[in-house]
């Protein structure tokens, strides 16, 4: 089964592992251990970097699972994970889907040769057949992947014939057929590794999940589901007791966070309908006075538009422990000439009382042009920033604006791991050993760094950086 998982993981790699920093090594809220995501499996490490065995790939139900992302429960007892389940038979996968999703896959499978012919006629050839299909129906990538496999299992000849004018896509298809085939679906589940119990599945389906945030006070998780419209998502709140989920908003960006009391969500909505551009920061109450999720949502007098921002990079915001909202934006007064928007982006704090945003007083040149990847300390006083175009890491005092370069950029290296705070004084990050090429997981405290990954196998940190 591991061969099957590895083959399918290769097909999923571009979809599941974005070429940007993400949460792959995150400390629990109590700082006692960290969850480590490597090779789409979960490991755990203690305070000294001692690494556990990987959690099992095979769980209850059919097939195996590959983990894509996670977020800790507030009591540190476990995590909510987004994972992909892989099963060898369509009948097993169909049993997990809603009747509507199952019928959709079967309908697409029956028309797969025609779909491929249309895709080739419109888009020509591609390195992979799934790239052709996604261009044809961008909102249904996983449904199309399953439909393609189902069509191949039933009768491969018409599928091959449909790709006669797309030799690259046909070659990728034939190469893939030499390995085991399987079917896939997305799952959101709760893992409590110390309980000895299997995962509790909260949701299953064919839509991808970009990011998740667990409420800091209540048993709910907010998830950004893919819509098929570029970088726009549907924000949905899912109870951890498997009761019905409630949609909060559509066409939002991937940037959202809970307020400290865990009852409201703050999120960026894209006015320009793209990943960034002109965005609107909004707040909406999600839970009622008893901490319950209702449909319609309860709302409050503090709901609504809070600020606007110009974001020419991956959008991100964080709600600090004080209730202030931290975000990045290009300084701009609209309308403005195009050349007036070339000023470097800055960090801003939107006070909890709803007053005007205040710029963090950083020095010119202290911040990267790409400000989409930052993590605030638990006390909201400092910020760890990683630059996606390099492997540089810095820490910033949000009151004074003073910055310290924790790890300098190394030519040709790009970090793909977000910093993570163990407590208000320490955070971890990844750094490259340019002499050996080894990728190290480091801990920073009071200007000093130490290597927590000394005894780790090299494969654990594979994919945590890119080297050109």
Secondary structure, 3 states (H helix, E strand, C coil): CHHHHHHHHHHHHHHHCCCCCECCEEECCCCCCEEEEECCEEEEECCCCCECCCCCCECCCCCEEEEEEEEECCCCCCEEEEEEEEECCHHHHHHHCCHHHHHHHHHHHHCHHHHHHHHHHHHCCCCCHHHHHHHHCHHHHHHHHHHHHHHHHHCHHHHHHHCCCCHHHHHHHHHHHCCCCCEEEEEEEEECCCCCCCCEEEEEECCCEEEEEECCCCCEEEEEEECCCCCCEEEEEEECCCCCCEEEEEEEEEEEEECCCCCEEEEEEECCCCCCEEEEEEEEECECCCCCECCCCCCCCCCEEEEEEEECCCCCEEECCCCCEEEEEECCCCCCCHHHHCCCEEEEEECCCCCCCEECCCCCCCCCCCCCCEEECCCCCEEEEECCCCCCEEEEECCCCCEEEEECCCCCEEECECCEECCCCEEEEEEECCCCCCEEEEEEECCEEEECCCCCCHHHHCCCEEEC
